[in-house]
Amino acid sequence: MISKQEALKRINVTHGSFISSTDVEAWGCFVTDDMSWDGRLNQRILDVAGEEFDEYTLDNVIQPKSGNVYCLPAFSAPVDRVFLGILPKWRDGLFDEEKLLTHCYKNLMASLAEHKTESIAIPALGSGQRSFPRRRVARLIMNIIMQNMPETLKTIKIVCKDDLSFSAYKERL
């Protein structure tokens, strides 16, 4: 692992379209353990990666559990691979959602190291489908990334779709 100061230099919080993040070698995306690709962003990822990606995912991601992370080929997406994280739906924080979110992001960092990934874009959680509280999740995610960033990772781009998310994640830097 690298120092917190070095990790901060490698984190890039941006505002814009996640799908436009083509200057990285991987995308990170998140679904629930029922493998529902709810939300506009996940639908766009499926559209861009293509039917082969969807079929491959259904054939190879067996009995996913919250916290698991899978490295998948990107097929038609403009990146080399997609890291698929399994997250719980937020239910008031009383059902280990923070613990499972922490587990998922730690596994994501470990998987990035295992696959020697140098750059990844991930969407900012807390602004969409899963109802995670924005500031709470931004604090948690940024801490996990800074404490677990592998040496191989040179850039992690957190893409925020709205001003409130951008503000919450920038504030954590």
N, C-alpha and C positions, 0 to 999 in steps of 0.2 A: 504494500500500500504506500501511497505517497502522502506528503504532509498536507495539512489543511490549506496552507498558503498556496502550494502548488496546485491542489485540486481547484481552488477558486479561480486560478488563471485558465483552467481548462473548461470551465463551465460558461456557456454562452446562452443567455436568456434572450430570446427574440420574440418579436410580435409578428404574426402573419399566418400563412397557410402551411400546415404541416406537410401536405403533399408536395409543396414546392421545395422541400428540403432535399435537394438532389446533390448537394455538395458533401455528403457523408457516405460512408460505406454501408451503413445499416440504419434501419428504422426500428424503433421500439413501439409496440402497440399493446393494448390491454383489452382482454375480454373477461367475462365472468366464467365461472366453472361450468356453466351449462352451455358454453361455447356460443352464446348469442352475440352476434356482431352488431349489437344495438348502437345507435348513434350515427350521425352523419359522417364523422371522421372514419369510423371503422368501415362503413359502407364504401367510402371513397378509397380506402386502402384495398378493400376487396376488388373494387372496380379497376384500380390501377394495376394491382398484382395479377389479376386475371382468374379465370375459372380454374386453371391448374393449381394455383395457390390455394384456393378454397378446397379443392379435392384433396390435395396433399395434406393440408391441415386436418381435415376430417379423417383421413386414413392414418395419420401418424401421431396425432395428439390424442392419446387414449386415456380416459379417466382423469382428466385434469383436475387439480386441486388448487385452491387459492394459495398463492405463493410460488407455484411452479413457473418456470420460464423455459421456453422452447426456442431453439435456433432453427429457423426454417429458410429454405431457399426463397428468394424474392420473386422468381419467375419474371413477370412482365414489369415489375416495379423498377424504378431507376436507381436501385441500390443493390448491393451484393446479397444481403440477407435481411431477414426480419426476425427480431426477437419478440416472441409473443409471451406476455406475462399474464398470468391468471389472477384476477383481483376479485375480492368480494364486492357486493353492493353495500353501500353505506346504509346502516340501519341504526342511526343515532349513536354510533360508537360503542354500543354496549355488547357487541358480539365479536370482539377481538379484531375488528376491522383494522385498527392501527397496527396490531401485531402482524396480521396477514400482509398488509401493505409493506411493512418493514421487511418481512421475509421475502416478498416478491422483489423488492428493489435490491436487497442484498444478493439474491440469486441472479438478478440481472447483471450486477457488477461482476459476480463470479463467472457468469457465462460469457461476458465480454472479454474477460481475461483468458478464459479457456480457448476462445476462438480468436484471440489476439486482435480484437477489433480496435481500430484506432479512432474511429469517429462514428457517432450515432446521434440521431435526432429522436427525441421522445416528446409526445404531447404533454402539456401541462395538465395535471389532474386538478380537479376542483372547479372546473368550469363547464362541465357537461353532464353526460348521461348518468353517471354513478352517484351523484349528489354528495361527493366528498366535500367537507367544508374547506373552502379555498385557502385561507391563511394557515389553518392548522396543517393541512396536507402539504402546502408549500414548505413550511418549516420542517416537517418530518422528512420529506423527500430530499430537500437540500442537505440536511444533516446526514442522512444515509449515504447520499452520493459522496459527500466530502469525506466521510469516515471510511468508505469502502472502495473508492475509486482505484482501479488497477493501474499499474504503471504503463501498461500497453495503451490505455485510452488517452488520446491526445486532446480530443474535443467531444464534449457532450453538449448538444444543442437542445435546450428546452424551449419548445415552440408554444407560445401562448396565443390563443385565438381572440382574446379580448383584452381591453385595457386593465380590467380588474385583476385578471390572472397575471398579466405582465407586471403590474405593480407589486402583487403579492410575492412573486418569485424574485424580482429584482431587489425587493426589500430584504430578502434572506441572504443576498450576496453581501 
